[in-house]
Structures are given as structure tokens and as C-alpha cells.
Amino acid sequence: MSGARASEPFLPPPSGCSIYGEHAHATLTPGTSVDNSTVRARLEAELQGAGLPHTVLRPGMVHGGDAHSSIVGDWFREAQSSGPVHRGRRDKVWSWIHVEDLARAYTAVLREPEEHDGRTYLLGDARPVAPLAVVEAAARAVGRTDAVALAPIEDEKPVYRVFDRDEIIDSSAAGAALGWIPQESDVLAELPASFGQWSAARP
């Protein structure tokens, strides 16, 4: 960030739902208050204070591709090695976004960066899906037929424990400003293809 000139638009790595912390919001929008104690909130504040032109993208749960940076990759790995496990609340529901749709949002911003300077957009498809259903589908994609084991949220990686709640995104602002419409909008349908890419990418 320090090497960028003030006249150049700067898109940081995407932010995300963890910026809201352990919230109780029914729906997340660009105007939803963030948890200022989170790492992402501090990074966004630092970016705003730097005076650089910028646009902030906050995606929901990313999936698709080889899942190397997605929680879905962890679920593939776990299902394949020891069996599928779901941690935390069984009834929680998350908004998802395919990695290609996230790339399309970046592209849309970069077409007219000045139009989106200082703006924040939330990105998710219109089909929130329970992570329990995704764990089950990921296991089937791997070839496992055993039941999903249930575990407490304390058994989850620390980075994901904050998501033991509904994470529902309203991405209408991104749709209106960017002309952005998710094209890969079914996380469950995408899992077999993603598992194929995940398998091929493994060393």
C-alpha cells in the first residue's frame, strides 16, 4: 500500500463478514455497524486514514475453484481423511459467493474506479445455505456416505468461530452500483466441480 500513488485506485484484499464480529443483525448491509475490535475493521480504518482512493469489497463465504482459500477446502480435506464434521449451531445459514463472481465484482469496480471511490459493497448470492448442508454435500462430492458428525464450535478453527450465527448479506447496493449479478449462484451444485479442482491442485 505504501508504494501506491495517491492518484491510483487501490483495492485491498477483500474484507468480509468477520468485520461484524459476534453480531445479532438479521441482514448485513454496507451501513451495518462493524466491530471495531476486529482485524479487518482496523485494516479498513487504516486504509481510510491513508487517503488513497479505494473501494472495499466484503464477500460472504467464498467457494468454488480449487477451494484453496475457502472453508470448503477444509471440509473436503476432513471428509476425505476422517469423515465430515459440522461444528456449532446446526440451524445457522450463510450467504455464499463463487470465487468467479467475486472476480467479476473486482472487474466491475476497476472499469470505473473513480465512481466507486470510498464505497463499500457486500457481495453474496441470493441463496443463503446452511453450512451443515454444504458439509454434507462436500462429503458426498468426496465420495463419503457416512453421517455428518456434530461438534461444538469450540472445536472449530479460531478464525471461523465468529461465524456460529446467521451471516445473511444484502448485496443489492453492489448490484445497483456495479451492475453485478452473481452467475454461479448455487454452492451445492458447484461442489463436485470444485472438489475436482481441489483434488487436481493438491501436491
Secondary structure, DSSP 8 states (H G I E B T S, - for coil): -TTS-TTS-B--S---GGGG-S---SSB-TTS---TTSHHHHHHHHHHHHT--B-EEEESEEE-TT-TTSHHHHHHHHHHHT--EEES-SS--B-EEEHHHHHHHHHHHHHSGGGGTT-EEEE--S--B-HHHHHHHHHHHHT--S--EEE-GGGS-HHHHTTSS-B-B--HHHHHHH----SS--HHHHHHHHHHHHHHH--
